Amino acid sequence: MTNKQDHYSHNKFQLDRIALFSDAVFAIAITLLVIEIKFPHIEYEQGKFTEAFWHGIYEILPEIIGFFISFIVIGSYWKAHHTIFGFVTDYNRKLININTWFLFTIVCMPFTTGIMSKFMHFHPYLIYCINVITTGLLQIRMWHYVSNPKNNLCGTIPNGLKKLKYVSPSVVIGCFLVSILLYKLVGNLYALLFLVSIFFIEIVIKKILIKKYNLGNKY
């Protein structure tokens, strides 16, 4: 009994370390997103501050939109990651490796968001999209590995949740692939505005699946 208790305590401690480290990476990445936004220096004549101020806002509007999109994306990935590790009861080296590469793509996101927002050309945008899509693919890979009964890494997963957690990153991946096409066909503004819709698309799809599988509000 003591050996089992020691093994359980050791596993819980190690899993807590992985989860806390991951949470810290997410928190830092989200913080760096807003730090990257620098308000431009404005010069104005007396009585014309308001006009100059809004002109400054207009100059950094692409960075604000980029921040908003990446905040939604990172938040979505964090919520899914939180759910995944809520079911993990054991770990191995492969899970740690998958999680590490996943966090690597999260750390890169403030940088790729910055170059996409500042340059507003196709190639920086493509790099940003590749970053986000790779993150989604790695999260799908992690969920597939954790939820596979053969790996003995998690407890019982509620019916329908496995499908739901495949859908979340798939929505993000699909939207970013469509946005690349929109960028080429109609321009960067339409691509960015379409990405803003990720938040609403994900909410609608989640509500449908949660209702269908009676998962409640926890997930």
C-alpha positions as CSV (number, residue, x, y, z in Angstrom):
1,M,0.0,0.0,0.0
2,T,2.8,2.4,0.9
3,N,4.6,1.8,-2.4
4,K,1.3,2.5,-4.3
5,Q,0.8,5.7,-2.3
6,D,4.3,6.8,-2.9
7,H,4.0,6.1,-6.6
8,Y,0.7,8.1,-6.8
9,S,2.2,11.0,-4.8
10,H,5.3,11.0,-7.1
11,N,3.1,11.0,-10.2
12,K,0.9,13.7,-9.0
13,F,3.9,15.9,-8.1
14,Q,5.4,15.4,-11.5
15,L,2.1,16.0,-13.3
16,D,1.6,19.2,-11.3
17,R,5.1,20.4,-12.3
18,I,4.2,19.8,-16.0
19,A,0.9,21.6,-15.7
20,L,2.2,24.5,-13.8
21,F,5.1,25.0,-16.1
22,S,2.8,24.9,-19.1
23,D,0.4,27.4,-17.5
24,A,3.4,29.7,-16.9
25,V,4.4,29.5,-20.6
26,F,0.8,30.4,-21.6
27,A,0.7,33.3,-19.2
28,I,4.0,34.7,-20.4
29,A,3.0,34.3,-24.1
30,I,-0.2,36.2,-23.6
31,T,1.5,38.9,-21.7
32,L,4.2,39.3,-24.4
33,L,1.4,39.8,-26.9
34,V,0.3,43.1,-25.4
35,I,3.8,44.2,-24.6
36,E,4.6,44.1,-28.3
37,I,2.1,46.8,-29.0
38,K,3.8,50.2,-28.8
39,F,1.8,53.4,-29.1
40,P,3.4,55.7,-31.6
41,H,4.8,59.1,-30.7
42,I,2.3,61.8,-31.7
43,E,2.8,65.5,-32.3
44,Y,-0.2,67.8,-32.3
45,E,-1.2,71.4,-32.4
46,Q,-3.1,72.9,-29.5
47,G,-6.7,71.8,-29.5
48,K,-6.0,68.9,-32.0
49,F,-5.0,66.2,-29.5
50,T,-8.1,64.0,-30.2
51,E,-7.4,63.9,-33.9
52,A,-3.8,63.0,-33.4
53,F,-4.7,60.4,-30.8
54,W,-7.1,58.6,-33.0
55,H,-4.6,58.8,-35.9
56,G,-2.1,57.0,-33.6
57,I,-4.7,54.3,-32.8
58,Y,-5.3,53.8,-36.5
59,E,-1.5,53.3,-37.0
60,I,-1.4,50.5,-34.5
61,L,-4.8,49.0,-35.5
62,P,-3.2,45.9,-37.2
63,E,-1.2,45.2,-34.0
64,I,-4.4,45.5,-31.9
65,I,-6.3,43.1,-34.2
66,G,-3.3,40.7,-34.2
67,F,-3.2,40.8,-30.4
68,F,-7.0,40.1,-30.2
69,I,-6.8,37.2,-32.6
70,S,-3.7,35.6,-30.9
71,F,-5.3,36.2,-27.5
72,I,-8.3,34.2,-28.6
73,V,-6.2,31.5,-30.2
74,I,-3.8,31.1,-27.2
75,G,-6.8,31.1,-24.8
76,S,-8.5,28.4,-26.8
77,Y,-5.4,26.3,-26.8
78,W,-4.9,26.8,-23.1
79,K,-8.5,25.8,-22.3
80,A,-8.0,22.6,-24.3
81,H,-4.7,21.9,-22.6
82,H,-6.2,22.4,-19.2
83,T,-8.9,19.8,-20.0
84,I,-6.3,17.4,-21.4
85,F,-4.2,17.5,-18.2
86,G,-7.3,17.3,-16.1
87,F,-7.6,13.7,-17.2
88,V,-3.9,12.7,-17.2
89,T,-3.1,10.4,-14.4
90,D,0.3,9.2,-15.5
91,Y,3.1,10.5,-17.8
92,N,6.0,9.3,-19.8
93,R,8.9,10.7,-21.8
94,K,6.9,10.9,-25.0
95,L,4.1,12.9,-23.5
96,I,6.7,15.4,-22.1
97,N,8.3,15.7,-25.5
98,I,5.0,16.3,-27.2
99,N,4.0,18.9,-24.6
100,T,7.4,20.6,-24.9
101,W,7.2,21.0,-28.7
102,F,3.6,22.3,-28.2
103,L,4.8,24.9,-25.8
104,F,7.6,25.9,-28.2
105,T,5.0,26.9,-30.7
106,I,3.1,28.9,-28.1
107,V,6.2,30.8,-27.1
108,C,6.8,31.6,-30.8
109,M,3.3,33.2,-31.2
110,P,4.1,36.7,-29.8
111,F,7.0,37.0,-32.2
112,T,5.1,35.7,-35.3
113,T,2.1,37.9,-34.3
114,G,4.4,40.9,-34.1
115,I,6.0,40.5,-37.5
116,M,2.6,39.7,-39.1
117,S,1.0,42.9,-37.6
118,K,3.9,45.2,-38.3
119,F,4.7,44.3,-41.9
120,M,1.2,43.2,-43.2
121,H,2.6,41.3,-46.2
122,F,1.8,37.7,-47.2
123,H,5.0,36.0,-46.2
124,P,5.0,37.3,-42.5
125,Y,1.3,36.4,-42.5
126,L,2.0,32.9,-43.8
127,I,4.7,32.4,-41.1
128,Y,2.1,33.4,-38.4
129,C,-0.5,31.0,-39.8
130,I,2.0,28.2,-40.0
131,N,2.8,28.8,-36.3
132,V,-0.8,28.7,-35.2
133,I,-1.6,25.7,-37.4
134,T,1.4,23.7,-36.1
135,T,0.2,24.5,-32.6
136,G,-3.2,23.0,-33.4
137,L,-1.7,19.9,-35.0
138,L,0.5,19.3,-31.9
139,Q,-2.5,19.7,-29.6
140,I,-4.5,17.2,-31.6
141,R,-1.5,14.9,-31.4
142,M,-1.2,15.3,-27.7
143,W,-5.0,14.7,-27.1
144,H,-4.8,11.6,-29.4
145,Y,-1.8,10.2,-27.4
146,V,-3.3,10.9,-24.0
147,S,-6.8,9.6,-24.8
148,N,-5.5,6.4,-26.4
149,P,-6.3,3.6,-23.9
150,K,-3.2,1.7,-25.0
151,N,-0.9,4.3,-23.4
152,N,-2.6,4.2,-19.9
153,L,-2.1,7.9,-19.3
154,C,-5.6,9.0,-18.3
155,G,-8.8,8.1,-16.5
156,T,-12.3,7.6,-18.0
157,I,-13.1,10.3,-20.6
158,P,-16.8,11.3,-20.8
159,N,-18.7,10.3,-23.9
160,G,-18.4,12.9,-26.6
161,L,-15.6,14.8,-25.0
162,K,-12.9,13.1,-27.0
163,K,-14.6,14.3,-30.2
164,L,-15.1,17.8,-28.8
165,K,-11.4,18.2,-28.0
166,Y,-10.5,17.2,-31.6
167,V,-13.0,19.9,-32.9
168,S,-11.6,22.9,-31.0
169,P,-8.1,23.0,-32.5
170,S,-9.5,21.8,-35.9
171,V,-11.7,24.9,-36.0
172,V,-8.7,27.1,-35.5
173,I,-6.7,25.2,-38.1
174,G,-9.5,25.3,-40.6
175,C,-10.1,29.1,-40.1
176,F,-6.4,29.9,-40.6
177,L,-6.2,27.8,-43.8
178,V,-9.2,29.7,-45.2
179,S,-7.7,33.0,-44.1
180,I,-4.5,32.3,-46.1
181,L,-6.7,31.8,-49.2
182,L,-8.6,35.0,-48.4
183,Y,-5.4,36.9,-48.0
184,K,-4.3,35.9,-51.5
185,L,-7.7,36.5,-53.1
186,V,-9.1,39.6,-51.4
187,G,-6.4,41.1,-49.2
188,N,-5.1,41.2,-45.6
189,L,-8.0,43.1,-44.0
190,Y,-10.6,40.5,-45.0
191,A,-8.3,37.7,-43.8
192,L,-7.8,39.3,-40.4
193,L,-11.5,40.1,-40.0
194,F,-12.4,36.5,-40.9
195,L,-10.0,35.3,-38.1
196,V,-11.8,37.4,-35.6
197,S,-14.8,35.1,-36.3
198,I,-12.9,32.1,-34.8
199,F,-14.2,33.1,-31.3
200,F,-17.9,33.0,-32.5
201,I,-17.5,29.9,-34.7
202,E,-15.9,28.0,-31.8
203,I,-18.7,29.0,-29.3
204,V,-21.4,27.9,-31.7
205,I,-19.8,24.5,-32.5
206,K,-19.0,23.9,-28.8
207,K,-22.6,24.6,-27.8
208,I,-23.9,22.2,-30.4
209,L,-21.5,19.4,-29.3
210,I,-22.0,20.0,-25.6
211,K,-25.7,19.8,-26.0
212,K,-25.5,16.8,-28.3
213,Y,-23.4,14.8,-25.9
214,N,-24.8,16.3,-22.7
215,L,-21.4,17.4,-21.4
216,G,-22.5,20.3,-19.2
217,N,-20.6,23.6,-18.8
218,K,-17.4,22.1,-17.4
219,Y,-15.7,21.6,-20.8
